[in-house]
């Protein structure tokens, strides 16, 4: 009887030792398994997957190819969606997936600049449509700015900004003073070069309001901003009576944009340019 018990006991231990590594493996890899993007894409590759937010239908579709080819393609979903630990966020009534991704966790310097800028301040004031990270960079398909297909490539920034700034009603409502109707910028001397775009003058993450003294387009800062591309002309301006008075803070002293215009700046030889020799004395200076 005792022998039988020992044999059975040995058999039990053999079975336990055989099963234990399996449990240990499953326990150790549980967290790793959830970082496998295929688990997320199992649902999110469905193009019809949506959620309702304040009466608007929001797509939850994620293109696997788009994500893998993105600058974040080697990351796991949970690297950004840190609050999602398993698939319980898909259950009815759960709000775990509604929390915003914190891009600043990795992009600290860019986030610091953004928090000081106009867009972040608009969000803090409760403006729903103020631009955040993914409005300008994209979401799961983010590409490096040097990539010609990137939303922040120099050839695409004007289009990216115009997603909001071509909406004249929105701009007027929030007193942004930065509407770009139609193809005004594209027809300008800057737009035609393909090298100058919105961020060249306004900045990117730290973009500020034109009434902010630290803004690149604040009145007294405009000569310095234009001077980044036109150093010789700006030097001449700063030494002129207009430049001297502007430096002293005279609000009625003209600066670059007073004569050349803003988004629709035209070449001097263009008959419609306010600094064309036929117009400058008749219409521009008398203003």
MOKA-V237527 format. One record per backbone hydrogen bond with DSSP energy under -1.0 kcal/mol. NH is the residue of the N-H (numbers start at 0). CO is the residue of the C=O. E is the energy in kcal/mol with one decimal. If there is no record, write none. Layout:
<<NH CO E> <NH CO E>>
//
This chain:
<<4 0 -2.1> <5 1 -2.3> <6 2 -2.5> <7 3 -2.9> <8 4 -3.4> <9 5 -2.9> <10 6 -2.4> <11 7 -2.6> <12 8 -2.6> <13 9 -2.3> <14 10 -2.3> <15 11 -2.9> <16 12 -3.0> <17 13 -1.4> <18 14 -1.9> <19 15 -3.2> <22 18 -1.8> <23 19 -2.7> <24 20 -2.5> <25 21 -2.6> <26 22 -2.6> <27 23 -2.7> <28 24 -2.0> <32 28 -3.3> <33 29 -1.4> <35 32 -1.6> <38 35 -1.9> <40 36 -3.0> <41 37 -1.3> <42 39 -1.6> <43 39 -2.5> <44 40 -1.7> <45 42 -1.6> <48 45 -1.8> <50 57 -2.2> <52 55 -3.1> <55 52 -2.2> <57 50 -3.5> <59 48 -3.1> <61 43 -3.3> <66 62 -2.5> <67 63 -2.5> <68 64 -1.8> <69 66 -1.3> <70 141 -3.2> <72 69 -1.6> <74 71 -2.5> <78 75 -1.5> <79 76 -1.2> <80 76 -2.9> <81 79 -1.6> <83 80 -1.7> <89 86 -1.5> <90 87 -1.7> <93 90 -1.7> <97 94 -1.5> <102 100 -1.1> <104 101 -1.5> <105 102 -1.5> <106 102 -2.6> <107 105 -1.2> <110 106 -2.3> <111 107 -2.2> <112 108 -2.0> <113 109 -2.5> <114 110 -2.5> <116 113 -1.6> <117 206 -3.4> <120 116 -1.6> <121 117 -2.1> <122 118 -1.9> <123 119 -2.2> <124 120 -1.3> <125 122 -1.6> <126 121 -2.6> <129 126 -1.1> <135 131 -1.0> <136 132 -2.5> <137 133 -1.4> <146 143 -2.0> <149 146 -2.2> <152 149 -1.4> <155 152 -2.6> <156 152 -1.5> <159 155 -2.3> <160 156 -3.2> <161 157 -2.0> <163 160 -1.7> <164 160 -2.5> <165 161 -1.3> <166 163 -1.6> <167 165 -1.4> <170 166 -2.3> <171 167 -2.5> <172 168 -2.5> <173 169 -1.8> <174 171 -1.2> <175 170 -2.3> <179 164 -2.0> <183 180 -1.7> <186 182 -2.2> <187 184 -1.2> <188 264 -3.4> <191 187 -1.7> <199 196 -1.5> <200 197 -1.2> <201 197 -2.6> <202 198 -1.4> <206 203 -1.3> <211 208 -1.7> <214 211 -2.6> <217 214 -1.2> <220 217 -2.2> <221 217 -1.1> <224 220 -2.1> <225 221 -3.0> <226 222 -2.0> <227 224 -1.1> <228 225 -1.5> <229 225 -2.5> <233 229 -2.3> <234 230 -2.0> <235 231 -1.9> <236 232 -2.2> <237 233 -2.7> <238 234 -1.2> <239 236 -1.3> <243 239 -2.5> <244 240 -2.1> <245 241 -2.4> <246 242 -2.2> <247 243 -1.1> <248 245 -1.3> <249 244 -2.3> <252 249 -1.2> <257 254 -1.3> <259 255 -2.3> <260 256 -1.3> <269 266 -1.7> <272 269 -2.2> <275 272 -1.8> <278 275 -1.9> <279 275 -2.7> <282 278 -3.2> <283 278 -1.5> <284 279 -2.8>>
//
